[in-house]
């Protein structure tokens, strides 16, 4: 019998449950500008380059809560109704032998652009610990709390990054499952946009103020300068000059060309409709615009997949949105010549119980399942039209070619040009590597050479 576990977290593990800072993102942005002298993200000393990079950027579609693998990319209709529920008619894709959920026809047509991993595993069933493992490749409880792939990319791509836009962006809400920057400084924590890109005006916190026009922002700035007698008295003061430069850069991000990357009204209605007029679809469009501007790491934090109750009702709403947004993203990246240099990584922290829990209070829900789940990889050097690994007949265990989180993350690092065995700076001066070594005691089955 497959084991089922409830949604309670294991309090004994050594993962810090990050609490949000009690400051606004505008204040955080201002503090970062002042503390760094400028938000140009340049001249970082750390480099860990193994080879010329095939990928310049990553778009991570984080399926927060854990999507059901058997209801998305690894359907099991032969297992019977207690396992597949009403999703008994998976559809073929453009990839031979790959069937996916019937509500994903657009993605089915685009399957030549991506590969599916059907044998992800870590054996963890709690959100916090599974999220940490899936995004860092590490196990909780080690001496150090490691940074996630986005923070590492922000660190290692930062030496060549020169932009007012932060190098690691989350659309739209922070995940809150663990501290993404780990032992790295707060500088490498992601910038979470807030707001909703599906609204008429995408109110990015700290950049776009809800209900305040650009002209009003300019008028406020002019008034502030008129009242600033201190700067007029000490116009040669070095500290005030530095502060003035910082202010100019902040306003350039708010009112200049840099901040316009978040203005989705610059896209045609036809393009916005193709992505879907919902938060996820427009987040996919925003992510495309960000990588087009050179941002190296963008996470779309796609909530709502923790389907303990009424799994099938929820998925009938969410899967068509996911299908439309992701298919448009793949199509746009390919047409604009960006797919070859942009990794798209789709995954949650785990899958869900293969056997449906029809009884109350779940009423057709699925609980957590970390023994086997799915991931999707595309672009940036990953081959499309492939299936890696397999689960067993009921989607309960890995049948063939296990893939552990460190295998997947190490593969992404390699395509980004990072040395997966390279060292990371840390305040304790310990031997911290981008991916685990044999001495760390973390399971690995090797990087994904079959699709690289």
C-alpha positions as a printed Julia matrix, in Angstrom:
452×3 Matrix{Float64}:
   0.0    0.0     0.0
   1.38   3.47   -0.77
   2.0    5.54    2.28
   0.14   8.81    2.68
   1.2   11.67    4.84
  -0.69  14.71    5.97
   0.33  18.3     5.47
   1.94  18.87    8.89
   5.54  20.02    8.77
   8.44  18.3    10.5
   9.58  20.78   13.11
  12.79  18.88   13.8
  14.55  19.82   10.57
  17.06  22.61   10.52
  15.47  24.84    7.9
  14.84  28.39    9.01
  11.3   29.48    8.24
  11.97  32.89    6.8
   9.75  35.73    7.96
   9.17  38.7     5.69
  11.14  41.82    6.48
   9.05  44.53    8.08
   9.89  47.12    5.45
   8.27  48.02    2.18
   9.93  47.03   -1.06
  10.36  50.73   -1.84
  12.34  51.11    1.4
  14.33  47.96    0.62
  15.09  49.22   -2.87
  16.18  52.58   -1.5
  18.35  50.9     1.13
  19.96  48.72   -1.49
  20.71  51.71   -3.66
  22.27  53.67   -0.81
  24.15  50.72    0.64
  25.62  49.65   -2.67
  26.22  53.16   -3.95
  24.15  52.25   -7.0
  21.84  49.47   -8.05
  24.03  48.52  -10.99
  24.91  45.08   -9.65
  28.35  45.26  -11.18
  31.94  44.51  -10.1
  31.17  41.49   -7.95
  34.34  39.56   -7.2
  32.98  36.0    -7.36
  33.27  33.9   -10.51
  32.86  30.15  -10.87
  32.98  29.58  -14.61
  33.54  26.05  -15.89
  33.04  26.61  -19.62
  31.4   29.03  -22.06
  27.75  29.35  -21.1
  25.02  28.06  -23.38
  22.36  29.71  -21.19
  22.2   33.37  -20.24
  19.03  33.27  -18.16
  16.59  31.04  -16.3
  12.81  31.32  -16.04
  11.73  29.14  -13.15
   8.03  28.31  -13.03
   7.63  27.32   -9.4
   4.47  25.29   -8.87
   4.02  26.32   -5.28
   2.31  23.61   -3.26
   3.29  20.66   -5.45
   1.28  19.73   -8.57
  -0.05  16.21   -9.0
   2.38  14.47  -11.36
  -0.26  11.94  -12.42
  -2.65  14.78  -13.34
  -0.14  16.79  -15.39
   2.88  15.24  -17.17
   2.75  11.58  -16.05
  -0.87  10.38  -16.38
  -1.78   6.81  -15.35
  -5.19   6.0   -16.85
  -4.45   2.26  -16.8
  -4.19   2.38  -13.0
  -7.94   2.9   -12.78
 -10.35   5.5   -11.49
  -8.99   5.52   -7.93
  -5.71   6.81   -9.36
  -6.58   8.91  -12.41
 -10.04  10.09  -11.37
 -11.9   11.82  -14.21
  -8.64  12.46  -16.12
  -8.78   9.16  -17.97
  -8.05  10.4   -21.49
  -4.51  11.78  -21.75
  -3.59  13.23  -25.11
  -0.59  12.53  -27.37
   2.04  15.19  -27.9
   4.44  16.02  -30.7
   6.93  13.74  -28.89
   6.58  10.03  -29.62
   5.31   8.12  -26.59
   4.68  11.2   -24.45
   1.11  11.56  -23.21
   0.03  14.43  -20.96
  -3.18  15.65  -19.35
  -6.09  16.25  -21.69
  -6.37  19.89  -20.55
  -2.91  20.73  -21.94
  -3.39  20.67  -25.74
  -1.25  23.75  -26.45
   1.67  22.36  -24.49
   1.2   19.03  -26.26
   1.77  20.78  -29.57
   4.93  22.48  -28.22
   6.53  19.35  -26.74
   9.39  19.42  -29.22
  10.71  22.41  -27.3
  10.9   20.76  -23.85
  11.83  17.53  -22.1
   9.89  15.93  -19.27
  11.54  14.28  -16.27
   9.23  11.65  -14.8
  11.56  10.34  -12.12
  12.32  13.29   -9.84
  12.69  12.09   -6.24
  13.87  13.13   -2.79
  11.52  11.27   -0.44
  10.46  14.35    1.52
   6.78  15.06    2.16
   6.82  18.44    3.98
   6.58  21.76    2.14
   9.47  23.63    3.77
  12.03  20.84    3.61
  10.99  19.69    0.12
  11.12  23.27   -1.2
  14.57  23.72    0.26
  15.86  20.48   -1.26
  14.28  21.06   -4.67
  15.66  24.58   -5.04
  19.1   24.14   -3.44
  19.91  20.47   -4.09
  20.83  20.2    -0.41
  19.37  18.38    2.56
  18.08  20.33    5.57
  19.96  20.18    8.83
  23.45  20.77    7.44
  25.78  23.21    9.16
  25.07  25.84    6.51
  21.77  26.89    5.02
  22.46  27.03    1.3
  21.2   29.57   -1.24
  18.73  28.53   -3.93
  19.61  28.44   -7.61
  18.28  31.96   -8.18
  20.51  33.48   -5.51
  23.54  31.57   -6.77
  22.85  32.82  -10.3
  22.49  36.37   -9.0
  25.89  36.03   -7.33
  27.78  34.44  -10.2
  26.17  36.33  -13.08
  26.54  39.6   -11.16
  30.14  40.17  -12.24
  28.91  40.74  -15.81
  25.53  42.29  -14.99
  25.08  46.04  -15.26
  21.48  47.15  -14.93
  19.18  49.06  -12.65
  16.83  46.06  -12.65
  17.7   43.54   -9.91
  19.22  40.32  -11.3
  16.88  37.95   -9.41
  13.17  38.72   -9.63
  10.11  36.87   -8.34
   6.72  37.38   -9.94
   4.83  38.29   -7.86
   4.93  37.15   -4.22
   7.92  35.81   -2.23
   7.7   32.1    -1.62
   8.23  32.29    2.13
   9.06  28.58    2.43
  12.72  29.2     3.24
  15.36  31.94    3.01
  16.23  31.97   -0.68
  19.62  33.64   -0.23
  20.74  31.17    2.46
  24.17  32.08    3.82
  24.67  34.73    1.13
  23.97  38.34    2.08
  20.56  39.97    1.8
  21.76  41.48   -1.48
  21.04  38.13   -3.14
  17.51  37.77   -1.86
  15.06  38.02   -4.78
  13.19  41.21   -5.54
   9.5   40.28   -5.3
   7.4   42.55   -7.47
   4.1   42.32   -5.64
   1.15  43.61   -7.63
  -0.73  41.76  -10.34
   0.45  41.91  -13.96
  -3.07  41.09  -15.12
  -4.34  44.45  -13.83
  -4.53  47.52  -16.06
  -1.39  48.88  -14.34
   1.16  46.41  -12.98
   1.88  48.04   -9.6
   5.43  46.8    -8.97
   6.22  47.68   -5.37
   8.93  50.28   -5.08
   8.77  51.09   -8.81
   5.15  51.65   -9.86
   2.89  53.33   -7.3
  -0.76  52.33   -7.5
  -2.97  55.32   -8.3
  -0.07  57.74   -8.88
   0.72  58.8   -12.44
   4.24  59.32  -13.74
   3.57  63.05  -14.01
   2.58  63.22  -10.36
   5.8   61.4    -9.46
   7.77  63.98  -11.44
   5.91  66.84   -9.75
   6.68  65.38   -6.33
  10.35  65.11   -7.2
  10.47  68.74   -8.39
   8.78  69.89   -5.19
  11.28  67.9    -3.11
  14.19  69.54   -4.92
  12.71  73.01   -4.42
  12.47  72.37   -0.68
  15.95  70.85   -0.42
  17.9   73.87    0.86
  20.55  71.63    2.47
  21.81  70.39   -0.88
  22.02  73.96   -2.17
  24.11  75.03    0.84
  26.5   72.05    0.62
  26.53  71.45   -3.12
  30.17  70.32   -3.06
  29.69  67.75   -0.29
  30.79  64.29   -1.48
  28.22  62.39    0.59
  25.36  64.53   -0.73
  26.63  64.09   -4.29
  26.61  60.32   -3.83
  23.08  60.49   -2.43
  21.99  62.63   -5.38
  23.41  60.06   -7.83
  21.55  57.31   -6.0
  18.32  59.3    -6.22
  18.8   59.81   -9.95
  19.21  56.08  -10.45
  16.17  55.3    -8.32
  14.04  57.71  -10.34
  15.44  56.26  -13.56
  14.12  52.89  -12.42
  10.77  54.39  -11.45
  10.24  56.85  -14.32
  12.88  56.02  -16.93
  13.3   53.34  -19.54
  14.51  50.65  -17.08
  11.2   50.44  -15.24
   9.21  50.22  -18.48
  10.07  46.52  -18.68
   7.17  46.03  -16.26
   4.74  48.04  -18.4
   2.82  45.28  -20.14
   0.59  47.83  -21.88
   3.45  48.19  -24.37
   2.44  44.77  -25.71
  -0.42  44.44  -28.18
  -3.78  43.15  -27.02
  -3.3   40.13  -29.28
  -0.07  39.19  -27.51
  -1.55  39.66  -24.04
  -4.61  37.62  -25.0
  -2.38  34.81  -26.28
  -0.73  34.48  -22.87
  -4.08  34.61  -21.06
  -5.55  37.55  -19.18
  -4.82  36.12  -15.75
  -2.0   36.51  -13.22
  -0.04  33.47  -14.4
  -0.35  34.2   -18.11
   0.72  37.82  -17.7
   3.55  36.72  -15.38
   4.85  34.55  -18.23
   4.74  37.6   -20.49
   6.55  39.72  -17.88
   9.19  37.01  -17.51
   9.81  37.02  -21.26
  10.23  40.8   -21.2
  12.66  40.59  -18.27
  14.99  38.02  -19.82
  14.8   39.99  -23.06
  16.27  42.9   -21.06
  19.05  40.69  -19.74
  17.75  39.75  -16.28
  19.49  36.43  -15.51
  16.95  34.79  -13.17
  13.17  35.16  -13.01
  10.89  33.02  -10.86
   7.15  32.86  -11.48
   5.69  31.85   -8.15
   2.55  30.05   -9.29
   0.38  29.41   -6.25
  -2.58  27.11   -5.71
  -1.27  23.57   -6.32
  -1.57  22.24   -2.78
  -4.77  20.37   -3.67
  -5.56  18.42   -0.51
  -9.23  18.92   -1.26
 -11.19  18.86   -4.5
  -8.07  18.33   -6.61
  -9.92  17.84   -9.88
 -12.14  20.9    -9.54
  -9.07  23.06   -8.91
  -7.13  21.59  -11.82
  -9.97  22.11  -14.29
  -9.52  25.82  -13.64
  -5.74  26.02  -13.34
  -4.48  23.65  -16.03
  -5.96  25.6   -18.99
  -4.33  28.79  -17.62
  -1.0   27.0   -17.26
  -1.35  25.52  -20.74
  -1.99  28.86  -22.41
   0.67  30.83  -20.54
   3.48  28.31  -20.92
   2.73  27.53  -24.58
   2.79  31.24  -25.43
   6.04  31.64  -23.5
   7.73  28.8   -25.42
   6.45  30.14  -28.72
   7.59  33.7   -28.02
  11.02  32.7   -26.72
  11.59  30.58  -29.81
  10.38  33.23  -32.27
  12.54  35.91  -30.65
  15.66  33.76  -30.62
  15.7   33.6   -26.83
  14.91  29.93  -26.2
  18.41  28.77  -27.08
  19.83  30.98  -24.32
  17.03  30.74  -21.74
  16.41  27.73  -19.5
  12.76  27.2   -18.57
  12.42  25.05  -15.44
   8.95  23.91  -14.34
   8.57  22.05  -11.04
   7.02  22.08   -7.61
   8.5   20.81   -4.37
   6.97  17.33   -4.81
   4.08  15.48   -6.44
   0.86  14.31   -4.85
  -0.52  10.98   -3.66
  -1.15   8.82   -6.74
  -4.23   7.3    -5.13
  -7.1    9.77   -4.85
  -8.46  10.41   -1.36
 -12.18  10.33   -2.04
 -13.2   10.24    1.6
 -14.14  13.27    3.72
 -12.69  15.77    4.4
 -10.55  15.46    1.24
 -13.43  14.87   -1.19
 -11.27  13.86   -4.11
  -8.03  15.46   -2.95
  -4.41  14.4    -3.11
  -1.84  14.86   -0.35
   1.95  15.27   -0.56
   4.17  12.76   -2.38
   7.96  13.08   -2.5
   8.9    9.58   -3.69
   8.43  10.46   -7.36
   7.28  13.56   -9.22
   7.82  15.46  -12.49
   9.86  18.36  -13.79
  10.06  20.03  -17.19
  13.17  21.57  -18.74
  13.5   23.56  -21.96
  15.95  25.83  -23.7
  19.37  27.11  -22.76
  21.09  23.97  -24.02
  18.49  21.41  -22.92
  17.14  19.27  -25.76
  13.43  19.11  -26.43
  11.22  16.2   -27.33
  12.66  13.8   -24.74
  11.4   11.92  -21.69
  13.86  11.19  -18.88
  13.17   8.37  -16.43
   9.9    6.7   -15.54
   7.63   6.05  -12.6
   5.95   2.73  -11.93
   2.49   1.71  -13.17
   0.66   3.69  -10.48
   3.04   6.65  -10.2
   4.12   5.66   -6.71
   7.86   5.01   -7.08
  10.72   5.63   -9.49
  10.97   2.78  -11.97
  13.87   3.97  -14.09
  16.66   6.59  -13.93
  16.13   8.49  -10.64
  16.84  12.22  -10.84
  17.63  14.02   -7.6
  17.35  17.79   -7.12
  21.14  18.24   -7.12
  21.32  16.46  -10.5
  18.86  18.88  -12.08
  20.32  22.01  -10.47
  23.88  20.96  -11.32
  22.8   20.53  -14.95
  21.35  24.05  -15.02
  24.53  25.46  -13.46
  26.64  23.71  -16.07
  24.62  25.24  -18.92
  24.9   28.67  -17.27
  28.66  28.25  -17.43
  29.1   27.71  -13.69
  31.36  25.01  -12.29
  28.93  22.82  -10.29
  31.86  21.76   -8.11
  33.01  25.34   -7.56
  33.19  27.01   -4.18
  30.72  29.5    -2.74
  31.82  32.28   -0.35
  30.28  31.99    3.1
  30.73  33.93    6.36
  32.11  30.92    8.24
  34.79  30.21    5.65
  33.66  26.6     5.24
  34.15  24.48    2.13
  30.78  25.21    0.52
  30.22  24.03   -3.06
  27.58  24.86   -5.64
  26.42  21.24   -5.59
  27.03  18.48   -3.03
  30.16  16.34   -3.07
  30.3   12.63   -2.25
  31.29  13.46    1.33
  28.03  15.36    1.88
  26.04  12.12    1.84
  23.39  13.46   -0.56
  22.03  11.1    -3.19
  22.89  11.78   -6.82
  22.45   9.83  -10.03
  24.38  12.18  -12.29
  23.62  15.24  -14.33
  21.15  15.17  -17.18
  23.63  14.49  -19.97
  20.95  12.68  -21.99
  19.22  16.01  -22.67
  22.22  18.36  -22.63
